[in-house]
């Protein structure tokens, strides 16, 4: 087995790279199987994210909880993402990207399996603990997989390759919504909160046992399937280890990253992007109900259409990057998203609903493009640590979505709450413009 130095400076232990220079390929023949295995992880965490979104509605009904109590699900999920990202970076820097992927998948599997004992105890906080472990695994997995995908080939196609892998993330998201609808939400008994409170304790517990089993089954099933994925990655000898050489100087690394204005701006842009994405999707159903008078189930159809657009346009955006600069595509998407958001706010009705769906098409390439562009000026030895900073920005999904709710409550208008995503798209536009100017220079 030979050793080569990958495009971002980490040592890659793998097949011969070849001795002649040629046009950079998106994925080489030697890396095809590792690429497929790693790309599958992008779909798996998309599935887990969107399955978890349904838990708020599920537990509110099963346990007759308040909105604040159900919000602990999001706090556990996003809080775990935030807490695990930096330790993940330190772990993969000390060992390897592959080790980080395996650790992340391992915690993902463990968290899903913990839903089984939680369904037996029927304690809400046991479910939260299982979810915290699962989300911690997702945090480590994303922190590892995103930069890992970038080094799995030539630097010239790193951002395009990451976009291609990320294109499978919304496919997993769509699957998560469908699985949740079929195997969790559809299994909940049509019993109101008042009727549940009036039931005898034994009868209520029997109903809750049945419903909590419905919550548990998809998570345990996914975890069992993921064990096979873990094994395939672990035994694959062509998976590049991408291990660092040399000692780790955290003080120097942090100083370098904090002094890198391009990277810091990228982290800021990513924070606002995640906030825009989660905010737009969180309020899609309510907006559709308000503007065209549909019920929850019918309104959810527009959410699924949004995810389909998101997935489709990520593939399209990835293809366009072979002809246009990623920064210019990002600018175009941010401008278009801003215009569509204005239609959502000031026109409404059917036009507003279609505009809201269109925003998802614009957001499709934003996360991986911001991720890739922000890491271009980071020193090779700091890539892993820099990647963790990007993953920690997922906290924006909790902070800015809550702010959007505050705006909606304060103004009494779901339309005006989209001021928050609009501001986010402006910041993303500024980042894209700065990156475009840098590329020209």
N, C-alpha and C positions, 0 to 999 in steps of 0.2 A: 504493500500500500504506500503510495507516495504522499507527499505533503506539499500543499501550495498555500500561498498567502492570498486570502480573498480580497475582494475589492474594497472592503472597509477596514482592512488591516488585521482582522483576526485570523488565526491559523485555522485552516480548513483541512481536515484529514479526509481525503476522499480519492476518487479516481483521477487519472491524469487529465489536466486541463487542455492538453494539446499544445503544440509548439508553434503554431502559426497564428498570426493576427487576422481576424476577420470581423465582419460586421457583428456587433453584440447581439446575441440571441436572448430571447425572453427566458427560455428554459432549455438547457442543453439536454441531450439524450441521456447522459449519465445521471442527471438530476430529476428526470421525469417522475420516477416512482416516489422519491422523497418529496418532490413538489406536490404530488397528489395527496400523499399522506398528511403533509402539513396543511394543505389547503382544506382538507376535510375538517380540521380543527376550527377553521374560521366559520364553517357552517354550524358546527356543534355549539359554539358559544352564542351564535345568533339564535339558535333554537332555545337554548337555556334562558337567554335574556327575555324573549317574548313569551315563553311559558310562564315565567315568573310574574310578568305584568298582570296576568289573570288572577294571581293569588289574592290581590287586594279585594277584588269583587267576590272571590270564592270565600275567603275567611270572613268578610263582612256579613255574608249570608249565613255561613255555617255556624259562626260563633256569636252572631248578633253584636258585632263590634262597632265602635265609633270610627269615624274617618281617621282620627289621630292614632287609634290603636292599629288600624290596618296600615297606616303610613310607616309603622315600624318595619314593615317588610322592605320598603324602599331604603330606609335608613340602614338596615342590616346589609342589604345588597350593595348599595353605593359606598357605604362605610367600609365594607370589606375590600371592595375594589381599591379604595384609596389607601387603606392600611397595608395591603399586601404588595402594592406595586414597587415600592422602594426596596423592601427586603428581597423581592423577586429579582430586581436588577443586581443586587449584591450577590445573590446566589448564582445567577447565570454568569456573572463576571468572574466569580471564583471558579466555577465549573465550566458549563457550556450552555449554548442555546438549547441543545437537545435535552440536556438534563433539566432545564427549566420547563420545557414542553412536557416532559414526563412527570415532573413534580406537579405542574398545573393540572394535567389530566388526572393524576392520582387523587388530588384533592377534589376535583370536579366529581369523580366517581364516588369518593367517600361521602361527600355532601349529599349526593343523590341517594345513596344507600341509607343514609341516616334518616331519610323521610320514612322509612319503614318503622323503626322503633318510635319515631315521633307520632306516627298514626296509631300506634298501640297505646301510648301514654295519653294521647289526645291533648297534650299541653302545647299551647300556642308558642311558648318560648322555646320549646324543643324544635319546632319547625323553624323558628328564627335562627337557632344555632346551626341547624343543618344547612339552611340557606346561606349563612355567614361562611361556613366552610366551603360550600359549593362556589360562592362568588369569589372567595379567596383563590380558589383554583382557577377560575376564569381570569382573574387579575394577573396571576402568574403566567397563565397560558398566553394572554394577549401581550404581556410585557416581553415574553420570549418570542412568540410567533411572528409579530410584526417586523422587528428588526432582523429576525432569522430569515424571513422571506426575502428581505432586501439583499442579504449577503449570499443568497443561494443562486448566484449568477453574476453577470457583468454589472458594473456600477451604472453604465449607460441606460440600462433597462430596469433599474431597481424600483423606481416609483411606479412604472407601468406594471411590473411583476406584482408589486404589492396591491395595486388596484385590481389586477386579475384575481388574486387570491381573495381579496375583500369582496369581490363580486359574488362569491358563494355565501357570504355572511347573511345577506338578506334572504337568500333561498332558505337558509336555516330558520330565519326569523318567520317567514311565511309558514314553514312547517310547524314552528312552535305555536303560532296562532291557531292553525287548523287542529293540531293535536289538543290544545287546550280547549277549544270549542267542542270537539267531539268527545274527549275523554275526561274532562274536568267539569266545565260549565254545564254541559248538557246532562251531567249525572246528578246535579244538585236538585234536590226535591223542591217542588213549587209550593213552598210553605213560607208565609210572610214572617217577619220578625215578631209581630204581635202573636201570631199563632204558635210560634216556637216558644215564646215566653209563657204561653198558657198550657203548654204540654206537660205531662207528667215527666219527672226527671228520667225515668227508665226509657220512656218512649223517645224523648229528645236525644238521649245518649245513643240509642239504636240508630236514629237518623244520622247523627253526627259521625258515628262509626262508619256507616256506609259512604257518606260524603267525603270523609277524610281519607278513606281507602282510595276513592277516585282521584284525590289530589296526589296521593303517594304513588300510585301505579305508574304513571308516565315517567316520573323521576327515577324510579328503580329500574324500569325497563331501559331507559336511555343509559343509565350507569352500566348495566350489564353489557350493552352493545359497545360502550366505550372501552371496556376491558380489552376487547379484541383490538381496537385501534391502538391502545397503549402497547400491547404486545407487538403489533406490526411495526410500530415506530422503534421500539426498544431493540428488536432483533435485526432491523434493517442496517446493514453494514455501509450502505451508501449515504446514509444520512450524515451530512457534514457535522462535525462536532463544534466547529467554530469556537474553539477555546482560546482564551487569552494567554499570552505569554508575559511574564514579568509580574512584579508585585503591584498591589492595588493601593493607590494613594488617594483616599477619599477626599481629603482636604483640597488637594490639587485638582481633582476631577470636578468637585463642586464649584471651585473658584473659576475653572475654565468654562463650565456651562453657564454660570451666572454672568460671566463677562461676554458671553456670546449673544449679542443682541438679536441676531437672526433666529437663534433657537428659542430665546425667551419670547419673542413675538410669536413664534410658532406654537409654543405652549399656550399662550394667551388666546390665540386664534382657535386652537383646538378646544379649549375650555368653553368658549362661546359657541363653537360649532355643536358640541355635544348638548349644550343647553338648548340650542335651537332645535336640534333633532328630537330630543325627548319631549320638549315643549309642544312642538307641532304635532307629534304623534299622540301625546297624552290628551290633547284637546280636540283631536279630529272628530271623535264620536259626538262630543258635546256640541261642537260647531255645526255639524251636519244636522243634528236634532233641532238645533235652534233655527237654522237658516231655511231648511226645507221640510221640517216637521216629521221626520222619520223616527221610529222607535230605536231602542238600543241595538237590537239585532240587525235591523236593516242598515243602520248607520255604520255598524262595524264592517259592512261590506266595503265601504269607501276606505276604511283603514287597510283592509286587505289589498284593495286596488293600489293604494299608496305604496305598499310594500312591494307589489309586483313592479310598479314603475321604478321604484328605487333599485330593485335588482336588475331590471332590464337596462336602465340607463347607466348602471355601473359598468356593464359589459361594453356598452356603446362608448362610454367615456374612456375606458381602457384602450379600445381600438383606436380612438382618435389621438391618443398620446403617441402613436407611432408617426403621426404627421404634425401634431401641434405641441407646443410646449405645455407641460402640466400647469404652470403658473397662469398661462393665458386661458386655459380651459377653466381653471378655478375662478378667474375674474369673470368670465362669461356666465358661469353658473351662479356666482354670488349676485351679479347684477340682475339676472333673470329671477332669482329667488326673491330679491327685494321688490321687484315690480309685481310679482305674483302675490307677495305678502300685502302689498298696498291694495290689490284687488280684494283680498280676503277681508281687509279692514274697512274699506270704504265703498265697496260695491255689494258684496255679500250675495245671498241667494244662491241660485244654481251656479252662477259665474264664480262666486266666492268659493263654493265647494270644489269646483273643477280646478280653480287656482290653487286651492289647498293641496289637492292631489298632485298638481304639477310641482309644488315645492319639493316633494319627495324625490322627483326626478332630478331636480337641481342639486339636492343634497347628496346624491348618490356617490360622487367621487370625492367629496370634500374631506372626509376623515383620512383616508389613505394618502391623499395628495398633500394635505397639510403635514401629515406625519413624515412623508418622504422628503418634502422640501425643507422642513425644519431640521432634519438630521444631516442634510448635505454638507453643512459647514462645521459639523461636530467632529472633533478629533477621533481617530479610529478607536483609541482605547477607551473612549467615553460613550460609545454608541449604546451599550447596554443600559448605562445609567440614564442617558438621555431618553431612551425608549420608555423607561419607567415613568419619567416626568410626563410624557405624552399620555400614558395610560391613566395616571392620577387625575388628569383633566376630566375624566368621566364624572367627577364630582359635580361638574357643571350641570349635569342632568338633574341632580337633586336641587341645587341652589337656584338655578335660573327658572326651572319649572315651577318651583314654589313662588318665585318672584312673579311669574306670569299669572299664577293664581291670585296673588295679592292685587295685581293690577286689575284683574277681572272682577274681584270682589269690590275694590275701591270705586271702579267706574260703573259697575253693574252691566258691563258689556263684554261678552266673550270675544267680540271683534277686536276691541281695543287692546285686549291682552296680547295680541300679536305684535304689539310694539316691541316686546322683548325679543322675539325672533328677528324682527326687522333690524334692530340695533346689532344683533349678533352677525347678521349677513353683511352689515356695513364694515364691521371689524374684519371679517373674513376677506372682504373685497380689498381693504387696505393691505392686508398681509399678502394677498395675491399680487397686488400692484407692486409692492416692495420687492417680491421675489422676481417678478418680471423684469423690473429695472436692473436688478442684480444680475440676472441672466444675460441681459443685453451688454452690461458693463464687462 
